[in-house]
Amino acid sequence: MDLILSALGWIFDPAHWESGSRSPLPIQDRLLEHLRYTAGSLVIAAAIALPLGFYIGHTGRGRQFVISFTGAMRALPTLGLLYFLLMVFGYWLSFDTAPIVGATISFVILAIPSMLAGAYAGLESVDRQTIDAARANGMTEWQILSRVEIPLALPLILGGLRAATLQVIATVTIASYAGLGGLGRIITSGIGLNDYDLILGGALLVTGLALFVDALFALAQRLTATPGLTENHPAARRRTIKRSPRPRAPENA
């Protein structure tokens, strides 16, 4: 408990938030770097995973291949992949550019499987009768996708984005091993200095950031849920069905 209180005291020390502080401070600079790496990787991953997931969910084509491929991607160790990409791009790019490109690619590969799974699973969860009704009303395939399937599947799509974001936020800490910034730089500096306030303080900052972002996604999923769908869920119907009273045995005359 004393160690946690000491780390919290280090975090809330105004001197550690001032510009011009010693490396790896100030905290706000490391936090902004962490968010920048995370946001950049997620935007690239979403540009790749979401259209592919929508295509698979809408057409049903290539589902087995993508499931196998994304499963293999999940098994890749991100730190090992980062070092491999650093060696590869180190021959082609400058010393300052290679770590950024290698780290970004590593985080994009980490984020794609969850986004892709959320996209195609969300579209597959839409009731086929609803899609058939939209098609019978003369809607084009693009209109069905954009006006029917995606809005109904939005909570599951956000669930995939939520999982990918939390994974990337937690993993961006290894960017410090490539010479980059982020909150991981505080942790690695603490390890090098044997300073437990830096180590635990950096870990608490990463945890707090992940919990805050997770709460925002949870709120977004709640707000985008289509009214009435939860009531139509079988489990919800079972909870709302009232039991009819048991018939009373006839009384003897």
Secondary structure as UniProt FT lines:
FT   HELIX           2..11
FT   HELIX           14..17
FT   TURN            19..20
FT   TURN            23..24
FT   HELIX           27..59
FT   TURN            61..62
FT   HELIX           63..74
FT   HELIX           78..90
FT   TURN            91..92
FT   TURN            95..96
FT   HELIX           97..124
FT   HELIX           128..136
FT   TURN            137..138
FT   HELIX           141..144
FT   HELIX           145..149
FT   HELIX           150..171
FT   HELIX           172..178
FT   HELIX           184..193
FT   HELIX           196..224
FT   TURN            227..228
FT   HELIX           229..232
FT   HELIX           234..240
//
